[in-house]
Amino acid sequence: MNRRKFFKLTGTYTGGSLIIPSFLHAFSSQNSFSLHEKSVIFIQLNGGNDGLNTFIPFDNPLYYDLRPNISISKEEIVGKTKGMGFHPALKGFATIQEAGHLTVVQNVGYPEPNRSHFRSQEIWQTASGANEYNNEGWLGKYLDAHYLEHHPTGGINLDVIDNLALKGLEPNSITVKDPNRFKKRNTSDDNMQLSDNPQLDFVRKIANSVMEGSNEIQKALAKVTTEINYPKTGLGRNLEWIGKLIKGNLNSKVYYTSLGSFDTHDNQLGIHNNKLSELNDAIYTLYSDLKQAQLLPYVTIVVFSEFGRRVKDNGKGTDHGTAAPMFIIGGNNKGNIIGNNPNLMDLDKGDLKYEIDFRSVYATILEKQLDFNPTKIGIKNQSLKGLF
């Protein structure tokens, strides 16, 4: 069974097994804000987000020369600092940075970049080299090492399929597919065998794990109410649900969700504005919710994409590129801009050259936020200075 079919199968099964209960918004009990562990929320921007039009080098004339059709005017850019600034749809990001709670990591990528969406996402999710292929994700390996015993809610993935990043030897994570309905499958027979195929038997094990974890999730949800109105968007609903689980002391180490599609080959100005608006509004609401609950120091939000876009526009949009910024919010980060502004004069066949390996960011998060040695799961990159 190939990897794509495997994740489609596991996502279909487990994603349908645990779906957010209809009573999510109906709790009246008092909030409980005691948090015992730090957690990290990953928001993956699928399709290759255009980093140059997200965090914009407005002070560099080459930006406007190379992008005559899709550049953002200086007057529209918000949160200007050190020759860089945010897309006008990211006013919330600018506000968070001004408060000292958002770090931008510039020019993030990896050697021998791959411009295939699926393959590049796979590289990010496994923390592997461009020519290495792994069946387990970097977060799945971390969860396997962190928990001495099977822990079904170690990671929570909100998506339509399971995420390779969270796949380990044990099903220490749960995929939630639909935030509007609640349904359970009958998986009470622990001896059920789907086939002689160990991959399918692993699916069965995940399904049983879902049932174990659902009780813990419902207990966490029952402890909280939401006093902030989240956007009525897909990402808004996902982040509202994550916020409830964090405030309800589920104590999952990792939360994962995604937003797409940022594949802006055409009509980029309109599409990108809409996608960044959804991202901004959902994240700023979660940030405000966690801050009000005095939980922001314990939670780190990581925003990334599998690659950026080419520097020169194609007339109506941009094609697949390489390096792009990452955004780190909360977790007592230092609110810095790490790395140099994008060098638009020294390109690699029209693409930005990466300066910071994404695995260095992973190493820093593991060390500083999750108190874990990244070398235990094969990440040997040095952590970044000045992030936390």
N, C-alpha and C positions, 0 to 999 in steps of 0.2 A: 504493500500500500504506500503510495507516495505521500509526502508531507502535506501537500495541499488538500488531498482527499481526507487524510486523517483528521486535520483540524476542522474541516467542514463537518465531518461526522461527529466529532466530540463536541463541537459548538452547537450543532443541532440538538444533540441529546441533552447535554448539561445545561445549555442555555435555556432550553425549554423547561428544565426541571426546577430551576429557581428563578422566579420572576417576582418583582416587587409587589407586596401585598396591597390590596385596594385600600386598606386602612392606614396607609402610609402617612396621610395628612390629618388623621383624625385623633391623634393622641392628645390627651389633656394633662398627663402627668408632668411633673416639674423636670426641667432639664438637669442632667447630671454631667458635670464637666471635668470630673476627675479622670486624668489620663495617665496611664501607667507606662506607656511605651511611645516612642517616636514612630511616625509613619511617613511614607513617601507616596505622593500621587503623581502618576505619569500620564500626561496628555499627549498622545501621538497625533501629529497633523499629517494625515495620509495624503499621498499624491505629490509630495515635494513642495513644501511651502517656499515662496519666493522671499528669502531672507533680506535681500537688498531693498525690497519694498515694504518690509516689516519694520526693521530697524535700519534707518536710511542714512547713507553718507551724504547728506545734503550739502555739506561744505566742499565736496569734491566735484569740480566742473565736469569730470569724466562721467559721473553718474548721469548727468543730463545729456551729455553728448552720445552716450551709448544707449540711452533709453529715451529717444525722442517721443515715442508714442505712449509710454506707460509710466513715465517718471511722475513723482509726487512733488508738487511745487513747495518751495521753502515755506511759503506763508501758511500752508495747511499742516505742516509737520508739527507734532506736539512733543513736549518733554525734551527739548533740545539740550544736548550736553556734549562737549568735546567733538563737535562736528557731526554728531549723530543725533537722530531723533526718531520717534515712533510714527507709524502710519496714523492718519487722523482718526481712524476707527478704534485706535488703541488708547483712548484717553484714560481708561482705567489703569492700563499698564503704566502710563506716565505718572499717574497719581501714586501708584504703589512704589514706583522707583523713587519719587520725590520723598516718600515717607521712609526710605532706606530699607525697603523690604523686597526689592527685586534686583537681582544680578543678571547682567547680560554676559554670556560667554561668546566671544566673537570667533568667527571662522572655524567652526567645529566640523570635523569630517574624519576621514581615515585614508591610509595609503591605498593606491590603486582603486579609486572609487568606481562603483558600479552604478550605472544609470537606469537599471531595471528597478521598478518599484518593488516588486516582490523580493528580489534578491537583496536589494539594499536594506529593506525592512528586516529581512532575515539576519543580515549582518549586525544591525543594531540590536536586534532582539536576542541574539546569541553572544554578542560581544566577541565575535570571531574575526579572524583576518579575512580579507577579501577572497582568498582562495581556500578557506577552510569551511567545512560543512559540519554543523553540530545538530544533534537531534534534541538537545535540551537547551533551554533558555537561561540567560544569566541570572534572572531573578528566581527561576525554578531551582537552580543550583544553590542560590543563596538560601532559599526557604528550606531546602533539604538539609543544608548544613546548620541552619539556625535552630530548627526544631528537632529535638531528640526523638520525638514520636510524631506520627501522622497528625497534622493540624489542618483541618479542612478549610478554615477561614484565614489562613496565613496571608493569602492574596485574594483580592476581589477584582475580577475583570468584568467591566460593563461593555459588552459588544455582542455581535451576532454570532461570532465564532470564538473558540478558545484562542488564546494568544501564545505564540511560541515562547515569548520572553518568560512566561510563568510556568512553562512545562519542565517538570523535574522528574526524578525517579518516583516520588510520591505525589499524589494529587493534593497538594497543600494549598490549592486555590480553587475558586468557584467562578464560573462564568454566569453572568446575569444577562439575559437576552432582551427582555421587554419590561420596561419600567411601568407599564400601565395595567398589568394584570398579574394575578398570582395563581400559580398552578403547580401541583406536585405530581410527579410520576410515582407509581408504586414500585419501589426498589427494595422491598423488605427482605427479599430472598438473597441473603449474603452469599449463597452458594451458586447463584445463577452464573452460567457460562454462556457467553454469546457464541463462542467458536473456539477452535484450537489455536486461533491467531492471537498471540500475546498482545498485539496492539488493540484488538477489539476487547480483550479481557481488561486491558487498562481502561478502556472506556467504561466498562461495567464498574470498575473500582472507583472511577471518578463519580459515576452516578450515585453509588452508595455514599460517597463522601459528601455529595451535594445534600443528601438527606440529613446527614449528621450536622453539616454546617448551617442548614436553614434554621434550625432551632436557635442557634446562637445569634444569628442575624436578626431574627424576630425579637429576641430578648433585647438586643441593642436598640432596635427601632422603637420598642415600647417605652424607652426611657426619655424620649426627646420630643420636642415640638420645634417647628421652624418659625422663627419670628421675622425672618427676612423673606421677601418675595423673590424667588429665583425666576429667571427668564423661562418662558414656556417653549423652549427649544430642546432638541435632543440632548445637547451637551448640558444645557441648564438643568434638565431633569436628572441627568446622570450625576452631576456635581452636587445637586441638592441631596440625592440619595447617599452619596459618599460622605457629605457633611453630617448627615444624620447618624451614619454608622460610626463615624469618628467621635461625635459627641455622646453617642450611646455606649462608648467604651468597648466596642467590638475588639479593639486592639489588633486589628490586622496590620501587618507590617507594610503591605504594598497594596495600592489601589491603582487600577489601570483602565483608561478609556481612550477613545480616539474621536477625531473629527475629520471629515473629508468632504469634498475632495478639493485639494489644493493644486490639482493638475491643470494649471492655467495656461494652456497653449493658445487659447483664444479668449477674447472678451475679458481680459484679465482685470481691468480696472473695476468693473462692476462685480465680478465674481469674488475677487480678492477682498474687496471692501465688505461684502456680505459675510464672507467666512470669518474675516478678522473681527467683525462686529459681534458675531455669535460667540467667538472665542473670548473676546474682551468682556462682554457682558456677563457671561457665565463665570469666568474666573474672578472678576471683580466682586461678584456677589458672594462666591465661596470665600474669597479673601476677607470680605467684610463680616461674613458669618463667623468664621474662625477667629477673627480678631475680636469680635464682640464676645465670643465665648472664652477668650483668653487662651486659645489653643494654638495660635499662629506659631509660637516658638517650637511647638512639638511636631508641626506638619510642614513638609517641604513639597512644593508643587514644581514639577519639572515639565517644561513644554519643549518639544523637539519635533523634527521631521526627518524623513529618511535621507533627503538631500535637498539642496537649494535649487535655484534655477540659473540658467546661463546669464552672463552679465549683459550681453547685448539683446535687446528685444527682437522678436521676429516680425514685428509690424503690428500685431494685435495682442501679443502676450509674450510668454517666455517658454523655452524648452528646458529639458532636464539638465541640471547642473550638478554641483558638488557641495562645497562648504556653505554653511549657513549658521546663524546664531542659535544658541539655546537660551532659555529663560528659566531662572530659578527664583521662586517666590517663597517667602516664609523661612521657617527653620533657622531663624537667627542668621541668615546670610548677611553679608556685609554691604549689600547694595552697590557693589562696584560694577564697572565695566571691565571685564577681564579680556586681555588680548588687544591687538592692534585693530584700528579701523580697516575695513576691507581695502586691499591694495588693487586698484583697478588698472594699474599700469603693468603689473607683472602677473599675467594670467597663464593658465595651462590650457592651451587650445580653446581659449574663450571662456574658461571657467576660473572661478576663484581657487586659489591654492589653500588647502586647509593648513591651519597653524596649530590647532589644538585637537588631539585625538579624543573622540567621544568617550573612549574607555577611561581616559583620565578623569572625566566628569563622573563616570560611574564609580571609579575608585574613590573619589572624594566623598560621594554620597554614602557609599558603603562604610567608609572609615568614620566620617564625621557625624552622620545622621543615624546610621544603623549599627554603629560600634562593631564593625565586622572587618576582618582582614581580607581584602579583595584577592590576594594571591591564593587563598584557599579554593577559589573557584576559577583560577587560571587568569585573572586580570592582573597583569604585571606592570601596567602603566603607572607612572608616578601621579599622585593626587595633585590637584591644583592648589596653589597658594592664594589666599585672599578671597576664597569663596565663602567659607564659614569662619 
